[in-house]
Amino acid sequence: MTQPGMMELTDTSSSAIAAEFLRARRRAGSPAMGMVMTLVFVVDEEDAEDAMDTARAASREHPARVLGLILGNPRGPAQVDAQVGIGSGWTGETALIRLSGEVTKHPESVVLPLLLPDSPVVVWWPTRAPADPADDPLGKLAKRRITDAAAVPRSKSKAMFTQCRNYAPGNTDLAWTRITGWRALLAAALDQNPAKVLSASVTAERISPSADLLSAWLADRLKIEVTRKSSDGPGITDVVMETKEGRISLVRYDGKLATLSATGQPDRPVALKLREMPELLAEELRRLDPDDIYAATVKKMVRMHHANPTAEGS
């Protein structure tokens, strides 16, 4: 189904897609779009619409040339079909490209001629991702590589550990982005209560890559043992830190509002809502340099796993 305001190109090529971008800009009277990056995402057909909607929303903050790739049946003759356009809710340009046949094995050959010159490239895998994104042919083109272990159909914990084990500068996972608010609030609480932390616990849904990362972050930053506990969610429900001067806790049971508590101080309500995908993606697109804290956290998570291996979640 063709997206509104987009031109359908059948059995096409990269040069024809590039030419259609130019024609679309001329029709819109906008020869220069002010785009700041190329965002490439790779999805199955059933996930394409959601990924396009997310990229469209994120593009309002980060005008980009968005190239969506759907890898079809690798058998048969090579064919490239595309829907190309600008406008209709986009602040840049977009092409949803369907590959079939032999070309599915070399998607970078289609993408490379379409990258904006002298601009960063970000590759995003909304669901399934390669085990080693930096070694993937598309990942090699990118300055930033975004995965989402929580979005894989099964074995989410294993997917997160795989990304941690194969970390390279420029990699990140949206499971990490989901805990930005938790990390900020906990860091602020520790600044206000500087007593030494003796131990901590993180409670969340049994399968939660974000909770696993939050546990590793606390263990790495505070040099303590962190206990991982299970709840019915949604997402992470509470973090408790025991200090020499009492307890610090951050509790959220409704996915919207949290309560920050510390011994001897009044409870404080704080906004800490579960965030939607466009907001998560937009946050990651703001930062194109490697995230050193994420790098340290995933290395700690790998060490914790080797020290105490458990059955992988499904």
Stockholm file with secondary structure:
# STOCKHOLM 1.0

chainA/1-314         MTQPGMMELTDTSSSAIAAEFLRARRRAGSPAMGMVMTLVFVVDEEDAEDAMDTARAASREHPARVLGLILGNPRGPAQVDAQVGIGSGWTGETALIRLSGEVTKHPESVVLPLLLPDSPVVVWWPTRAPADPADDPLGKLAKRRITDAAAVPRSKSKAMFTQCRNYAPGNTDLAWTRITGWRALLAAALDQNPAKVLSASVTAERISPSADLLSAWLADRLKIEVTRKSSDGPGITDVVMETKEGRISLVRYDGKLATLSATGQPDRPVALKLREMPELLAEELRRLDPDDIYAATVKKMVRMHHANPTAEGS
#=GR chainA/1-314 SS CCCTTEEEESSCCHHHHHHHHHHHHHHHTCSCCCCCEEEEEEECGGGHHHHHHHHHHHHTTSCEEEEEEEECCSSSSCEEEEEEEECTTCSSEEEEEEEEGGGGGCTHHHHGGGSCTTSCEEEECSSCCCSSGGGSTTGGGCSEEEECGGGSSSCHHHHHHHHHHTCCTTEEEHHHHTTHHHHHHHHHHHHHSCSCEEEEEEEEESSCHHHHHHHHHHHHHHTSCEEEEEESCSSEEEEEEEETTEEEEEECSSSSEEEEEETTSCCEEEECCCCCHHHHHHHHHHCCSCCHHHHHHHHHHHHHHHHSCCCCCC
#=GC SS_cons         CCCTTEEEESSCCHHHHHHHHHHHHHHHTCSCCCCCEEEEEEECGGGHHHHHHHHHHHHTTSCEEEEEEEECCSSSSCEEEEEEEECTTCSSEEEEEEEEGGGGGCTHHHHGGGSCTTSCEEEECSSCCCSSGGGSTTGGGCSEEEECGGGSSSCHHHHHHHHHHTCCTTEEEHHHHTTHHHHHHHHHHHHHSCSCEEEEEEEEESSCHHHHHHHHHHHHHHTSCEEEEEESCSSEEEEEEEETTEEEEEECSSSSEEEEEETTSCCEEEECCCCCHHHHHHHHHHCCSCCHHHHHHHHHHHHHHHHSCCCCCC
//
